[in-house]
Amino acid sequence: MKAVCKPKGHAHECDCGKECLSVVGDRAVIDLDLSPTRPMHYTTLNCVMRKAMRRGCSSIELKGVMGQRYLASTASTPGLYIAVHGTPGNDLGAFLNGPTIEVFGNAQDMTGNTMNSGRIIVHGNAWDVTGLAARGGQILVQGDTGYRVGIHMKEFGGSRPTMVIGGTAKDYLGEYMAGGTVLVLGLNGGSPVGRSLGAGMHGGRIFVRGKVGPEQLGPGAAISPLSPEDEREVRGLLDEFNKAFGTEVPDDMGGYVKVAPSSSRPFFGYYDKTNV
Amino acid sequence: MSETPPTKRLDHRLPERFVPTINYDLCRVCRRCVNDCSYQALEFRESRVVPSGGCVACGRCIAICPASCIEIRPVPPQFAPHGNWSERSRRSILAQASSGGVLLSSCGADDPNPAIFDDLLLDAAQVTNPSIDPLREPVETVTYLGRRPGRLEVYDGKVIVREDDTPLIRMDMPLMFGHISLGSISYNAQKALFMAAKELNIVAGSGEGGLHPDFYQYADRICSEVASGRFGIKPEYLKGVAAVEIKIGQGAKPGHGGHLPGEKVTTMISETRMIPLGTDALSPYPHHDIYSIEDLAQLISVLKESTEYRLPVGVKIAAVHNVGAIASGLVRAGADFLTVDGFKGGTGAAPRVIRDHAGLPVEVAIAAVDRRLTQEGLRNRVTVCAGGGIRSSADMIKALALGADVVMVSTSAMVAMGCRVCQQCHRGLCSWGIATQRDDLTARLDPNLAAARIVRLFRAWNEELKEVLGAMGIDAVESLVGNRDRLRYRGPNPKIAEVMNVKHIGEGWG
């Protein structure tokens, strides 16, 4: 394996990406199969991607990604589009701040960790802890997701994160949720959500197409019918999902369940402040 | 929890703990004390100021009384004496039987157990190793925070600094401000800390509450914190600062998260933390992406990748019983510095049961971490920061000698600003404008004056450190770090000395 490159803004430019990066106009292509080192180390790939961003590219296409982690973390270039062919590793688009990432394959754990804004579109499955603590932006997953998805998503001011899962989500979806919207469609059959749904949630909303039993709810979460405003939001998200994946999800508004917090102040009255 | 309404109400009101007493011969009836008491423990009735209950001994009235006629008296025991059933135990039971709530408290653990620091005595040089006068000769206290290369590379007679080494943060003294978030303390209080850090050329922790836009001017002296709530994290919060620290735990509440009550989540706090206005701000107990050292390594790596390897990334843990092995894991996971927070450390709010009963004294924790890392050949690679109940320069010096590179101080800095340690931070009514979000109270604290007071305190402590180093015949603080030979234990339990690898008093070098 090639020695790890840790660029630090030195006078000299490192030679990462010498073989695999090609830039035509403002479009960059990084073909990992052209690299003599396979699989390429993640530090090298991230270095090459930053190089492309520094050169002002408006799109970066990654080919032959083999589990490289932390891709596009903290990427902040407005309007940047990143296409990932292959399988990215954990923490794809962590702290993402504006760009759009489209994955033509499956994503791993912690996709969109603490993202601020931007979009992550996964043409496949995304696994555990997707969208942890997102404060904005959008994550669209065509397939299934794993455990603890959408944990501690929050909204503030005009920023509200949204996530649409085409398939199913497993246990602890929306745990600790403080804002934002998660929509689970369950298009591939099976129970759309697992157990401990929305455990400890104190903000935000989860819409599930299909059935949610009371035994699936975590503490702090409650089932309620959709308001006309909720239906508008669901329709808007369905539109974006259909556009992203070319699907036709049926517009059957009667079949949705809304899960929302029973209180925005779960700890109100929990503590005794007596000066003992 | 089902609440059955009592058939007959029995008022179990607890006796007062403190009573402000006014000398009416001197009182000018200016009523400043009444207006300033944020706990409303004084009122004006029938042409004089009288106590109205609820005094917490914050001392604000004493400080502002122009006639110096107020004295706060602790109320003598109101319960029948009992050697086992302390007043506090009985008050706690009565309170909880009325509320059914979890007892909340703040500041550090206040149980009367003596600090181990007080059982340690420092050494001094005599005859064979002459002492140094720090006013006349240089005694170095510059300290660096971050990962050490572990070895020097010399080429052609010159020391080569390897390019892939993360830069070290230079500090003029082995002190840093601990992590106190905006939210737990006021805007003016945090500003004072950052101003003081800049002036002293040391590092201040941001706490986990994000960084207010006004404070980015101090960013090169701020260590930003990534905690389980992931509050306020944005690219500039990671990239523009001196260092980034992942908070796993806090000494005052190991294993516990944080709950900033909704009434404290003002517009400013909501925007800084990037959380919804007016809802309880929860920091989950664990990081939900960290269930193992390998997971922690991923968070460290993604932060290093995000900051392009320009900043040290550290990890803070609460001092717990297995702290040595955990510290070893942190270093192996890639932490450039680690912070150990002892159980006497401060907090803006913590359940009393955890604050008073969980964790490890920082003295033992430092020694355990230092020993374990040394045994595994890792100690020379990382900076060890430690804090939790550092009350004086003597505590700082002993912490250094036990094995800390940098000593983290928070409560002492707040006391310098005006805090009287009345332990009411969790109520948000701080009469000194420190632990509050109420604008009228915050305005009482002048950040310039508060910063100047902290700067004077820390400079004095650093002078005291130099005095002690000189007396030991040591000319650089690095030579004191982990130098347990310069400590002796005189306390009641020699096993503690053995665990800390400190000799007992009377034992010489041999």
Chai-1 contact restraints between the chains, C-beta under 6 A:
chainA,res_idxA,chainB,res_idxB,connection_type,confidence,min_distance_angstrom,max_distance_angstrom,comment,restraint_id
A,K6,B,D164,contact,1.0,0.0,6.0,A-B,restraint_1
A,K6,B,Y309,contact,1.0,0.0,6.0,A-B,restraint_2
A,K8,B,Y309,contact,1.0,0.0,6.0,A-B,restraint_3
A,K8,B,R310,contact,1.0,0.0,6.0,A-B,restraint_4
A,N46,B,E305,contact,1.0,0.0,6.0,A-B,restraint_5
A,Y70,B,V302,contact,1.0,0.0,6.0,A-B,restraint_6
A,Y70,B,E305,contact,1.0,0.0,6.0,A-B,restraint_7
A,S73,B,V302,contact,1.0,0.0,6.0,A-B,restraint_8
A,S73,B,E305,contact,1.0,0.0,6.0,A-B,restraint_9
A,S73,B,S306,contact,1.0,0.0,6.0,A-B,restraint_10
A,T74,B,P235,contact,1.0,0.0,6.0,A-B,restraint_11
A,T74,B,S306,contact,1.0,0.0,6.0,A-B,restraint_12
A,S76,B,P235,contact,1.0,0.0,6.0,A-B,restraint_13
A,N90,B,Q298,contact,1.0,0.0,6.0,A-B,restraint_14
A,D91,B,V302,contact,1.0,0.0,6.0,A-B,restraint_15
A,A94,B,V302,contact,1.0,0.0,6.0,A-B,restraint_16
A,F95,B,S306,contact,1.0,0.0,6.0,A-B,restraint_17
A,N97,B,P235,contact,1.0,0.0,6.0,A-B,restraint_18
A,M110,B,D289,contact,1.0,0.0,6.0,A-B,restraint_19
A,T114,B,R230,contact,1.0,0.0,6.0,A-B,restraint_20
A,T114,B,I233,contact,1.0,0.0,6.0,A-B,restraint_21
A,N116,B,K234,contact,1.0,0.0,6.0,A-B,restraint_22
A,V129,B,D289,contact,1.0,0.0,6.0,A-B,restraint_23
A,L132,B,D289,contact,1.0,0.0,6.0,A-B,restraint_24
A,A133,B,R230,contact,1.0,0.0,6.0,A-B,restraint_25
A,R135,B,M274,contact,1.0,0.0,6.0,A-B,restraint_26
A,R148,B,H288,contact,1.0,0.0,6.0,A-B,restraint_27
A,I151,B,H288,contact,1.0,0.0,6.0,A-B,restraint_28
A,K154,B,I275,contact,1.0,0.0,6.0,A-B,restraint_29
A,E155,B,P276,contact,1.0,0.0,6.0,A-B,restraint_30
A,F156,B,S270,contact,1.0,0.0,6.0,A-B,restraint_31
A,F156,B,M274,contact,1.0,0.0,6.0,A-B,restraint_32
A,F156,B,I275,contact,1.0,0.0,6.0,A-B,restraint_33
A,F156,B,P276,contact,1.0,0.0,6.0,A-B,restraint_34
A,Y176,B,P284,contact,1.0,0.0,6.0,A-B,restraint_35
A,A178,B,P276,contact,1.0,0.0,6.0,A-B,restraint_36
A,G179,B,P276,contact,1.0,0.0,6.0,A-B,restraint_37
A,H202,B,T279,contact,1.0,0.0,6.0,A-B,restraint_38
A,H202,B,D280,contact,1.0,0.0,6.0,A-B,restraint_39
A,G203,B,P276,contact,1.0,0.0,6.0,A-B,restraint_40
A,G203,B,T279,contact,1.0,0.0,6.0,A-B,restraint_41
A,S264,B,T279,contact,1.0,0.0,6.0,A-B,restraint_42
A,R265,B,G262,contact,1.0,0.0,6.0,A-B,restraint_43
A,R265,B,D280,contact,1.0,0.0,6.0,A-B,restraint_44
A,P266,B,D280,contact,1.0,0.0,6.0,A-B,restraint_45
A,F267,B,H259,contact,1.0,0.0,6.0,A-B,restraint_46
A,F267,B,D280,contact,1.0,0.0,6.0,A-B,restraint_47
A,Y271,B,G101,contact,1.0,0.0,6.0,A-B,restraint_48
A,Y271,B,V102,contact,1.0,0.0,6.0,A-B,restraint_49
A,Y271,B,L104,contact,1.0,0.0,6.0,A-B,restraint_50
A,D272,B,A95,contact,1.0,0.0,6.0,A-B,restraint_51
A,D272,B,Q96,contact,1.0,0.0,6.0,A-B,restraint_52
A,D272,B,S99,contact,1.0,0.0,6.0,A-B,restraint_53
A,D272,B,G101,contact,1.0,0.0,6.0,A-B,restraint_54
A,D272,B,L103,contact,1.0,0.0,6.0,A-B,restraint_55
A,K273,B,L104,contact,1.0,0.0,6.0,A-B,restraint_56
A,K273,B,R427,contact,1.0,0.0,6.0,A-B,restraint_57
A,T274,B,A95,contact,1.0,0.0,6.0,A-B,restraint_58
A,N275,B,V56,contact,1.0,0.0,6.0,A-B,restraint_59
A,V276,B,R88,contact,1.0,0.0,6.0,A-B,restraint_60
A,V276,B,R91,contact,1.0,0.0,6.0,A-B,restraint_61
A,V276,B,S92,contact,1.0,0.0,6.0,A-B,restraint_62
A,V276,B,A95,contact,1.0,0.0,6.0,A-B,restraint_63
